[in-house]
Amino acid sequence: MIMIEPDFVTSTRASYDTLAADYAARFATDLQQRPLERALLTWFAELVGDGPVLDVGCGPGRTTGFLRSLGVDIAGLDLSPEFLAIARAENPGVRFDEGSMLALPHPPGTFAGLLANYSLIHIPDEALPEVLAGFHRALRPRGYLWVAFQVGDEPRIMTDAWGHEIDLVFRRRQPDQMAALLSAAGFDVRARVVREPEDDELTRHAVLLARKRPETDLL
Ligand SMILES: C[S@@+](CC[C@H](N)C(=O)[O-])C[C@H]1O[C@@H](n2cnc3c(N)ncnc32)[C@H](O)[C@@H]1O
């Protein structure tokens, strides 16, 4: 079957390929400066136990590497070959695959946990139910899903960054809106953490931790 790639996927990949080196350098120590994120990721690591976990939209693989350092059996998946090259170079021994979250190739029930750390922000509202259905399928019953995103109502559209021409849409969302979508997709939302913007940030940030409702397995 021939799959036609949506334009938003093509432009997201091209934009991150252009930005990858600058992004990786600029955010090199980002996680080290964020104790709350590290604490929440450490909690996630305990919940998923032995894994396996997939970091969906892993970018340069910093979160993947942090979870790996905590002993999680984790792999990464991303659209951008340039990001994947950085992720592989920085995390020897961790598997990183090129692919789209709109078409996860894994058999149903593969993962104990999925992480979508600021990656659903590039998926338009109308495509979110399909993506969440794919996450639901790929998770084991009672598997955990981590979703992080910027809080807001209006998208941020970027046409240039650090001297590069890009075409990226950052879709901000409300935690209630995301929680309703997760619930409709067969997840129980177990926690919502909303933090205030740090120095150079424009919005609040949210992390939702959801769990696959086992009885929705056959939906
Ligand atoms: C803002 S970056 C976040 C990267 C990483 N998760 C982090 O927290 O540093 C968004 C990432 O999502 C990836 N992404 C966006 N849409 C995707 C899709 N449809 N499938 C896979 N990855 C996607 C982008 O290529 C990019 O690496």
The ligand as an SDF file (V2000), in Angstrom:
LIG
                    3D

 27 29  0  0  0  0  0  0  0  0999 V2000
   10.6800   19.8310   19.8920 C   0  0  0  0  0  0  0  0  0  0  0  0
   11.4880   18.4040   19.2970 S   0  0  0  0  0  0  0  0  0  0  0  0
   11.5840   17.4280   20.7970 C   0  0  0  0  0  0  0  0  0  0  0  0
   12.6910   16.4230   20.7240 C   0  0  0  0  0  0  0  0  0  0  0  0
   12.8520   15.5610   21.9860 C   0  0  0  0  0  0  0  0  0  0  0  0
   11.6840   14.7600   22.2620 N   0  0  0  0  0  0  0  0  0  0  0  0
   13.2040   16.4140   23.1630 C   0  0  0  0  0  0  0  0  0  0  0  0
   12.4020   16.4970   24.0980 O   0  0  0  0  0  0  0  0  0  0  0  0
   14.2940   17.0030   23.1470 O   0  0  0  0  0  0  0  0  0  0  0  0
   10.1820   17.5730   18.3900 C   0  0  0  0  0  0  0  0  0  0  0  0
   10.6380   16.2800   17.7550 C   0  0  0  0  0  0  0  0  0  0  0  0
    9.4920   15.5490   17.3020 O   0  0  0  0  0  0  0  0  0  0  0  0
    9.8250   14.9440   16.0730 C   0  0  0  0  0  0  0  0  0  0  0  0
    8.5830   14.6640   15.3390 N   0  0  0  0  0  0  0  0  0  0  0  0
    7.6450   15.5570   14.9430 C   0  0  0  0  0  0  0  0  0  0  0  0
    6.6610   14.9360   14.2600 N   0  0  0  0  0  0  0  0  0  0  0  0
    6.9920   13.6070   14.2340 C   0  0  0  0  0  0  0  0  0  0  0  0
    6.3820   12.4440   13.6610 C   0  0  0  0  0  0  0  0  0  0  0  0
    5.2640   12.5270   12.9450 N   0  0  0  0  0  0  0  0  0  0  0  0
    6.9770   11.2540   13.8580 N   0  0  0  0  0  0  0  0  0  0  0  0
    8.1450   11.1600   14.5350 C   0  0  0  0  0  0  0  0  0  0  0  0
    8.7850   12.2330   15.0800 N   0  0  0  0  0  0  0  0  0  0  0  0
    8.2150   13.4410   14.9350 C   0  0  0  0  0  0  0  0  0  0  0  0
   10.7010   15.9760   15.3820 C   0  0  0  0  0  0  0  0  0  0  0  0
   11.4470   15.4320   14.3150 O   0  0  0  0  0  0  0  0  0  0  0  0
   11.5460   16.4610   16.5510 C   0  0  0  0  0  0  0  0  0  0  0  0
   12.6990   15.6820   16.7120 O   0  0  0  0  0  0  0  0  0  0  0  0
  1  2  1  0
  2  3  1  0
  2 10  1  0
  3  4  1  0
  4  5  1  0
  5  6  1  0
  5  7  1  0
  7  8  2  0
  7  9  1  0
 10 11  1  0
 11 12  1  0
 11 26  1  0
 12 13  1  0
 13 14  1  0
 13 24  1  0
 14 15  1  0
 14 23  1  0
 15 16  2  0
 16 17  1  0
 17 18  1  0
 17 23  2  0
 18 19  1  0
 18 20  2  0
 20 21  1  0
 21 22  2  0
 22 23  1  0
 24 25  1  0
 24 26  1  0
 26 27  1  0
M  CHG  2   2   1   9  -1
M  END
$$$$
